[in-house]
Amino acid sequence: MAETVRLTTSQAIVRYLIAQKSVQVDGSIAPLFGGVYAIFGHGNVTSLGHALERAKDDLPTFRGQNEQGMALAGVAYAKAKRRRQIMVATSSVGPGATNMVTAAGVAHSNRLPLLLISGDTFTSRLPDPVLQQVEHFGDPTATVNDSFRAVTRYWDRITKPEQLVSSLPHAIETMLDPATCGPAFLGLPQDVGAEAWDFPVSFFDERVHDIARPRPDRRQLADAIAALSAAEKPLIIAGGGVHYSLAEAALADFATKHNVPVVETVAGKACIEWDHPKYGGPVGVTGGTSANALAAEADVVLAVGTRLLDFTTGSWTIFKNEAVKIIGLNTARFDATKHHSLPLVADAREALGELSDGLGTYAAGESWSTTVANEIAQHNAYIDKIAGKEATSESGLPTYAQVVGAIDRAADENTFALAAAGGFPGEVNNGWRAKTLNSFDCEYGFSCMGYETSGGWGAAMALPGKDVVVFCGDGSYMMLNSDIYSSVLHGHKMIVIVCDNGGFAVINRLQTNMGGEPFNNLIKDNPTVTNPVAVDYAAHAAAVGALAETVESVGDLEAAFERARAADRTYVIHLVTDAYSWTEGGSFWEVGVPEVSELASVTEARAEMDAGKADQRIG
């Protein structure tokens, strides 16, 4: 008879997580779960909280300030670890749980692992309705935790302890499978979390996980080789999958050997150095003129590890060559087959190697190289002009481009840049020049405001010894900033650059560019605002334990950044920036513009939108 050990459901979860190990980027073995972010409440403190306290030396628990923020930190941690280590986020029942739904959406859209464990109501239903329970009159089994179904790859509610024997392995394999990677959720009813069962001792044996590397199907590989070997103007679009496959070297070798330019998505940025001779720039709506011009001419596009978001494809308008063929190299069939692409369902690193072998001595012509060199030279000259210290805006205030440029010029091999929603994605995608690989994170899959400071905390935790530099607008800062305090509490230093442009400036740009009147985005454009108080961001950051200062010029920013690098804790630098100056060069983007309006500017914008859609790739 198998040896058993009697544990509560909560104790068994903790013991199982501790037993899981994984192979890291450098080949070493480390715990699969780096720790637990926790905010305790009545739904998780007495059982899961007790189990975590007993295991605190083997599975550290980090105290969050907001459930969304701590889970966002877990997303950034997983990205920085290139999906080889995972964080857990646990909340109580009710609002604590639903606060994490947004973070689950971020993990899901970005294909990143995150284990979410939330308290739940009693399976017995005898105490119902319990505190924070939302009752569904026609379905007593439904709780707010069902809202996670839409934003997780694996969802389960544990109603008996023995279910863990099946559920936990499935959750972990889902998070580690490159084709299904995303967040997993476990609902833990309060009575079940405390219930005990005799678990097989062998269930807790140490297990070392390694990421699978599926090889391409021979027929799909042959089709891809045939398409590429006939290409005169081939192009690679490199996505986040290049990072997770550890395929950076294979990508550079392929591009060099076959003379194929590489353009990057936001998620794929820093998979090739900015000065590599085959680098063609950032592509799409937040991209630059060079990459978009190359995409317009390309006759074969090899899309590597990208889900081809509308911001990458310009709402599917950047591929202007009517004969263009797209090869979708991806571990996920869903992504590999988008828009009738030739699918190549495989690991990026392995498939690039086999593609290269199959292509033999094939290389694109030198005229294509000349085009690439000319386009990227123009792009770099434009960035140098707008990001320089002496550049000016109409207001005289520093621009986002100058802020990025100042930090970029000071960056070294220890610098890791992080940004998210708002105006910064377009600015860092163009102006941040990746001098080292895997030195960049911009959350743009879910475009989640508030990711910045929480993600910075997670990245700093994952990358000790790195200078994690967070680019954050005032809108995102006001939306979620409490993990500045978390980073100070736990000793995970980051440098936060807060650019104050008076509100949601990039959405104001979209509003006015589409013919609308400026309204509600910049604080000054909301007629119900009666007391437009200027926020003292440096004082706020200092109040939660960070070092902080306000600067006025790019030169002052450069000096402050050096002080921040030398500091012993999180450092926040605030400056007022221009609300109307943006890096140009992006492509068409489809948004909903009214067909009927009293404003002639709106109807004109609608006509331009309809005209732009003429370039959309349908099939």
Backbone hydrogen bonds, N-H to C=O, Kabsch-Sander energy under -0.5 kcal/mol:
donor,donor_aa,acceptor,acceptor_aa,energy
5,V,199,F,-2.5
7,L,5,V,-0.6
7,L,197,W,-2.1
9,T,192,V,-0.6
9,T,195,E,-2.0
10,S,193,G,-1.7
12,A,8,T,-2.5
13,I,9,T,-2.2
14,V,10,S,-2.1
15,R,11,Q,-2.5
16,Y,12,A,-2.5
17,L,13,I,-2.4
18,I,14,V,-2.0
19,A,15,R,-1.4
20,Q,16,Y,-0.6
20,Q,17,L,-1.1
21,K,207,R,-3.3
22,S,30,A,-2.8
23,V,209,H,-2.4
24,Q,28,S,-3.2
27,G,24,Q,-1.9
30,A,22,S,-2.2
32,L,20,Q,-2.3
33,F,20,Q,-0.6
34,G,32,L,-0.7
34,G,86,I,-2.0
35,G,86,I,-0.6
36,V,60,P,-2.5
37,Y,88,V,-3.6
38,A,36,V,-0.5
38,A,62,F,-2.6
39,I,90,T,-1.7
44,N,41,G,-1.6
45,V,41,G,-2.6
49,G,44,N,-2.5
50,H,45,V,-0.5
51,A,47,S,-2.3
52,L,48,L,-2.5
53,E,49,G,-2.1
54,R,50,H,-1.9
55,A,51,A,-1.0
56,K,53,E,-1.1
58,D,55,A,-1.6
59,L,55,A,-2.4
62,F,36,V,-3.5
64,G,38,A,-1.5
64,G,62,F,-0.6
70,M,66,N,-2.6
71,A,67,E,-1.8
72,L,68,Q,-2.3
73,A,69,G,-2.2
74,G,70,M,-1.4
75,V,71,A,-1.5
76,A,72,L,-2.2
77,Y,73,A,-2.3
78,A,74,G,-2.1
79,K,75,V,-2.0
80,A,76,A,-2.7
81,K,77,Y,-2.0
82,R,79,K,-1.6
83,R,78,A,-3.1
84,R,81,K,-1.3
86,I,32,L,-3.2
88,V,35,G,-2.0
89,A,115,L,-2.6
90,T,37,Y,-2.6
91,S,117,I,-1.6
96,G,93,V,-0.8
97,A,94,G,-0.7
98,T,94,G,-2.2
99,N,95,P,-2.0
100,M,96,G,-0.5
100,M,97,A,-1.7
101,V,98,T,-1.1
102,T,98,T,-0.5
104,A,100,M,-2.2
105,G,101,V,-2.1
106,V,102,T,-1.8
107,A,103,A,-2.4
108,H,104,A,-2.8
109,S,105,G,-2.6
110,N,106,V,-1.7
111,R,108,H,-1.1
112,L,107,A,-2.8
114,L,182,G,-0.5
115,L,87,M,-2.1
116,L,114,L,-0.6
116,L,184,A,-3.0
117,I,89,A,-2.5
118,S,186,L,-2.0
119,G,91,S,-1.7
120,D,188,L,-1.4
128,D,125,R,-0.8
133,Q,130,V,-2.3
135,E,133,Q,-0.6
137,F,135,E,-0.6
139,D,136,H,-1.2
142,A,139,D,-1.6
146,D,143,T,-2.0
147,S,144,V,-1.9
148,F,145,N,-1.6
149,R,146,D,-1.6
150,A,147,S,-0.7
151,V,148,F,-1.3
152,T,149,R,-0.6
153,R,183,P,-2.8
154,Y,183,P,-1.3
156,D,185,F,-1.4
158,I,156,D,-0.5
158,I,187,G,-2.6
159,T,157,R,-0.8
163,Q,160,K,-1.7
164,L,161,P,-1.9
165,V,162,E,-1.1
166,S,163,Q,-1.2
167,S,163,Q,-3.0
168,L,164,L,-1.8
170,H,166,S,-1.5
171,A,167,S,-2.6
172,I,168,L,-2.3
173,E,169,P,-2.6
174,T,170,H,-2.2
175,M,171,A,-1.9
176,L,172,I,-1.7
177,D,173,E,-1.8
180,T,177,D,-1.1
181,C,177,D,-1.4
184,A,114,L,-2.6
185,F,154,Y,-2.8
186,L,116,L,-2.6
187,G,156,D,-2.7
188,L,118,S,-3.1
190,Q,120,D,-1.4
193,G,189,P,-2.7
194,A,190,Q,-0.8
195,E,191,D,-0.7
195,E,192,V,-0.6
197,W,7,L,-2.1
199,F,5,V,-2.4
199,F,197,W,-1.2
201,V,3,E,-2.6
203,F,200,P,-1.4
204,F,201,V,-1.9
205,D,202,S,-1.7
207,R,19,A,-2.1
209,H,21,K,-2.8
209,H,207,R,-0.6
221,L,217,D,-2.7
222,A,218,R,-2.4
223,D,219,R,-2.3
224,A,220,Q,-2.1
225,I,221,L,-2.6
226,A,222,A,-2.4
227,A,223,D,-2.1
228,L,224,A,-2.5
229,S,225,I,-2.6
230,A,226,A,-0.8
230,A,227,A,-0.6
231,A,228,L,-1.7
235,L,300,V,-2.1
236,I,261,P,-2.5
237,I,302,L,-2.2
238,A,236,I,-0.6
238,A,263,V,-3.0
239,G,237,I,-0.5
239,G,304,V,-2.9
241,G,305,G,-2.7
242,V,239,G,-1.8
243,H,239,G,-0.5
243,H,240,G,-0.7
244,Y,240,G,-1.8
245,S,241,G,-1.8
246,L,243,H,-1.2
247,A,242,V,-2.7
251,L,247,A,-2.6
252,A,248,E,-2.3
253,D,249,A,-2.5
254,F,250,A,-2.4
255,A,251,L,-2.7
256,T,252,A,-2.2
257,K,253,D,-2.7
258,H,254,F,-2.3
259,N,255,A,-0.7
260,V,255,A,-1.8
262,V,278,K,-3.1
263,V,236,I,-3.0
264,E,281,G,-1.7
265,T,238,A,-2.3
269,K,265,T,-0.8
269,K,266,V,-0.7
271,C,268,G,-1.1
274,W,434,A,-2.2
276,H,273,E,-1.6
279,Y,276,H,-2.2
280,G,262,V,-3.4
281,G,262,V,-0.5
283,V,264,E,-2.5
285,V,311,F,-2.3
286,T,311,F,-0.6
287,G,284,G,-1.6
288,G,282,P,-2.6
292,N,288,G,-1.8
293,A,289,T,-2.1
294,L,290,S,-2.1
295,A,291,A,-2.4
296,A,292,N,-1.6
297,E,293,A,-1.1
298,A,294,L,-1.9
299,D,233,K,-1.5
300,V,233,K,-0.9
301,V,325,K,-3.1
302,L,235,L,-3.2
302,L,300,V,-0.5
303,A,301,V,-0.8
303,A,327,I,-2.7
304,V,237,I,-2.8
304,V,302,L,-0.8
305,G,303,A,-0.7
305,G,329,L,-2.9
312,T,309,L,-1.4
313,T,309,L,-2.0
314,G,310,D,-1.0
315,S,310,D,-2.4
317,T,313,T,-2.0
318,I,313,T,-1.9
320,K,318,I,-1.5
322,E,320,K,-0.7
324,V,321,N,-2.1
325,K,299,D,-2.0
327,I,301,V,-3.3
328,G,326,I,-0.6
328,G,342,L,-2.3
329,L,303,A,-2.3
329,L,327,I,-1.0
330,N,328,G,-0.8
330,N,344,L,-1.4
333,R,331,T,-0.6
336,A,332,A,-2.3
337,T,333,R,-1.5
338,K,335,D,-1.2
340,H,337,T,-1.1
341,S,338,K,-1.2
342,L,326,I,-3.1
344,L,328,G,-2.7
346,A,330,N,-1.0
346,A,344,L,-0.9
347,D,214,P,-3.1
351,A,347,D,-2.5
352,L,348,A,-2.6
353,G,349,R,-1.6
354,E,350,E,-2.1
355,L,351,A,-3.0
356,S,352,L,-2.4
357,D,353,G,-2.1
358,G,354,E,-2.3
359,L,355,L,-2.0
360,G,356,S,-1.0
360,G,357,D,-0.5
362,Y,359,L,-2.1
364,A,258,H,-2.3
368,W,365,G,-0.8
369,S,365,G,-1.1
370,T,366,E,-2.3
371,T,367,S,-1.9
372,V,368,W,-2.3
373,A,369,S,-2.7
374,N,370,T,-2.4
375,E,371,T,-2.5
376,I,372,V,-2.6
377,A,373,A,-1.8
378,Q,374,N,-1.9
379,H,375,E,-2.1
380,N,376,I,-2.7
381,A,377,A,-2.2
382,Y,378,Q,-2.0
383,I,379,H,-2.3
384,D,380,N,-2.6
385,K,381,A,-1.8
386,I,382,Y,-2.3
387,A,383,I,-2.4
388,G,384,D,-0.7
391,A,388,G,-1.2
396,G,393,S,-0.7
400,Y,581,S,-0.5
403,V,399,T,-2.1
404,V,400,Y,-2.7
405,G,401,A,-2.5
406,A,402,Q,-2.6
407,I,403,V,-1.8
408,D,404,V,-2.7
409,R,405,G,-2.4
410,A,406,A,-1.1
411,A,407,I,-1.0
411,A,408,D,-0.6
415,T,412,D,-2.0
416,F,467,D,-2.7
417,A,439,S,-2.3
418,L,469,V,-2.5
419,A,441,D,-2.3
424,F,421,A,-0.6
427,E,423,G,-1.0
428,V,424,F,-3.2
429,N,425,P,-2.1
430,N,426,G,-1.1
431,G,427,E,-3.3
432,W,428,V,-1.8
433,R,431,G,-0.7
434,A,432,W,-0.8
435,K,433,R,-0.8
438,N,270,A,-2.6
439,S,436,T,-0.5
441,D,417,A,-2.0
443,E,419,A,-2.1
444,Y,442,C,-1.0
449,M,447,S,-0.8
451,Y,448,C,-1.8
454,S,450,G,-1.0
455,G,451,Y,-4.1
456,G,452,E,-2.3
457,W,453,T,-1.7
458,G,454,S,-2.1
459,A,455,G,-2.9
460,A,456,G,-2.6
461,M,457,W,-2.0
462,A,458,G,-1.9
463,L,459,A,-2.0
466,K,463,L,-2.1
467,D,414,N,-3.4
468,V,466,K,-1.0
469,V,416,F,-3.2
469,V,467,D,-0.7
470,V,468,V,-0.6
470,V,495,I,-3.5
471,F,418,L,-2.9
471,F,469,V,-0.6
472,C,470,V,-0.6
472,C,497,I,-2.8
474,D,499,C,-1.6
475,G,503,G,-0.6
477,Y,473,G,-2.3
478,M,474,D,-2.3
479,M,475,G,-1.3
480,L,476,S,-2.0
484,I,481,N,-2.0
485,Y,482,S,-0.6
486,S,482,S,-1.2
487,S,483,D,-2.3
488,V,484,I,-1.7
489,L,485,Y,-2.9
490,H,486,S,-2.3
491,G,487,S,-0.7
491,G,488,V,-0.5
492,H,487,S,-2.2
493,K,491,G,-0.8
495,I,468,V,-3.1
496,V,494,M,-0.5
496,V,571,Y,-2.7
497,I,470,V,-3.5
497,I,495,I,-0.5
498,V,496,V,-0.7
498,V,573,I,-3.0
499,C,472,C,-2.6
499,C,497,I,-0.7
500,D,498,V,-0.7
500,D,575,L,-2.6
501,N,499,C,-0.8
504,F,521,N,-2.5
505,A,503,G,-1.4
508,N,504,F,-1.6
509,R,505,A,-2.0
510,L,506,V,-1.8
511,Q,507,I,-2.7
512,T,508,N,-2.5
513,N,509,R,-2.7
514,M,510,L,-1.6
515,G,512,T,-1.7
516,G,511,Q,-2.2
520,N,525,D,-1.3
523,I,502,G,-2.8
525,D,522,L,-2.0
526,N,523,I,-1.4
529,V,526,N,-1.8
530,T,528,T,-0.6
533,V,531,N,-2.3
537,Y,535,V,-1.3
540,H,536,D,-2.2
541,A,537,Y,-2.6
542,A,538,A,-2.3
543,A,539,A,-1.9
544,V,540,H,-0.8
544,V,541,A,-0.8
545,G,542,A,-1.7
546,A,541,A,-2.1
547,L,570,T,-2.5
549,E,572,V,-1.9
551,V,574,H,-2.9
557,L,553,S,-2.1
558,E,554,V,-2.3
559,A,555,G,-1.8
560,A,556,D,-2.6
561,F,557,L,-2.5
562,E,558,E,-1.3
563,R,559,A,-1.6
564,A,560,A,-2.4
565,R,561,F,-2.3
566,A,562,E,-1.5
567,A,563,R,-0.7
567,A,564,A,-0.8
571,Y,494,M,-2.2
572,V,547,L,-2.9
573,I,496,V,-3.1
574,H,549,E,-2.5
575,L,498,V,-2.2
577,T,500,D,-2.1
578,D,398,P,-2.8
582,W,580,Y,-0.6
591,V,589,W,-0.5
593,V,591,V,-0.7
600,A,598,E,-0.6
602,V,599,L,-0.7
603,T,599,L,-1.7
604,E,600,A,-2.3
605,A,601,S,-1.7
606,R,602,V,-2.3
607,A,603,T,-1.9
608,E,604,E,-2.1
609,M,605,A,-2.3
610,D,606,R,-2.5
611,A,607,A,-2.1
612,G,608,E,-2.3
613,K,609,M,-1.6
614,A,611,A,-1.3
615,D,612,G,-1.5
616,Q,613,K,-1.7
617,R,316,W,-3.4
618,I,616,Q,-0.6
